[in-house]
Amino acid sequence: MTINKIEFSIFHFSSINKQFSFVECSIPKDDGSLATFVGFRIQHDNARGPMKGGIRYHPEVDPDEVNALAQLMTWKTAVAAIPYGGAKGGIGCNPRELSMSELERLTRVFTQKIHDLIGIHRDVPAPDMGTNSQTMAWILDEYSKFHGHSPAVVTGKPIDLGGSLGREAATGLGVFFATEALLAEHGKSISNMKFAIQGFGNVGSWAAKFFHEHGGKVVAVSDITGAIKNPNGIDVPALLKYKKSNKSLNDFQGGNAMDLNDLLVHECDVLVPCALGGVLNKENAADVKAKFIIEAANHPTDPEADEILSKKGVVILPDIYANSGGVTVSYFEWVQNIQGFMWEEEKVNHELKRYMMSAFKDIKTMCQTHNCNLRMGAFTLGVNRVAQATLLRGWE
């Protein structure tokens, strides 16, 4: 694509360590028409290091929601004790309605607009809803045209361009390690516990695989195509193979169909919401039967449900810790790129477990110090770490 086909405009405003950037991206479509999309990057805090957060492509990208997610990334990276701040961004588009070449052009234009806002030691994007490793490859290539070869500028890249082994499974494996730590605290183990998993995408499918491999019974699973249950435990490897072939959970012979809405209140020991935010609310919280909830999705429990579940004695492992495996291995990818030395997958997984277990211990210490639940303990830990870095820098 030639530069004269692209319209450039940019608007941003910032404080000491917070910046909102909105850009207009105009591209020629395959049919010769011109289409314009609005993209943005919200950078929340960099007191502890470069900002980190995903880029999402979705027709209803909401800057307010993304701003909240950027803040969530600040606390999440602090809880995980990795040297990052928080950011988030995206483009208001429907990637399913764009061809591969149109997506590439849009991604490259977007990168041209924000290349001076991101950087190896400034802001490191990653994939999010509607984007993937190919999107990161295009960003890397376009950014490198301005700044030289810079593999550490994005994470979640293809392996051949410096992506980390273990990154695909990282969030699900982190969920497994977090669950293992929580259950051990209560004198229990993964083995023979009954799990219900809402969302069988990348995170949920990997988590289910690890639970199954370690003796857990996955008794119910759902995604946007349907839901299935089996009180004796679903054969997860068979289900993974079936979904890969059929792109759906419907008609899987290893379980019975169930209503999608019933999964959250299904009989189980551990409920793992891995899909959308706000799925646990005042309408269904009282009917939840699980003793433990692992928040593999971002903010799946709204405040009213949180209160209801707490009164019932349900133990909730908060999202800013439970799903931090992905950003932790993204940090490992960044480190490997800067070193120019790639790790074996065994080392990646070993380091991920070490970070997840250390973070859980730090959260528990905070809970004991302040006599609070895990959510408050995690947020207190994250906020305190950011506040301490801010003070040490002399910003306040």
Secondary structure by P-SEA (a helix, b strand, c coil): cccccbbbbbbbcccccbbbbbbbbbbbccccbbbbbbbbccccccccccbbbbbbbcccccaaaaaaaaaaaaaaaaaacccbbbbccccccccccccaaaaaaaaaaaaaacccccccccbbbbbcccccaaaaaaaaaaaaacccccccccccccccccccccccaaaaaaaaaaaaaaaaaaccccccbbbbbccccaaaaaaaaaaaaacccccccccccbbbbbccccaaaaaaaaaaacccccccccbbbbbccccccccccbbbbcccccccccccccccccccccccccccccaaaaaaaaaacccccccccccaaaaaaaaaaaaaaaacccccaaaaaaaaaaaaaaaaaaaaaaaaaccccaaaaaaaaaaaaaaaaaaaaccc
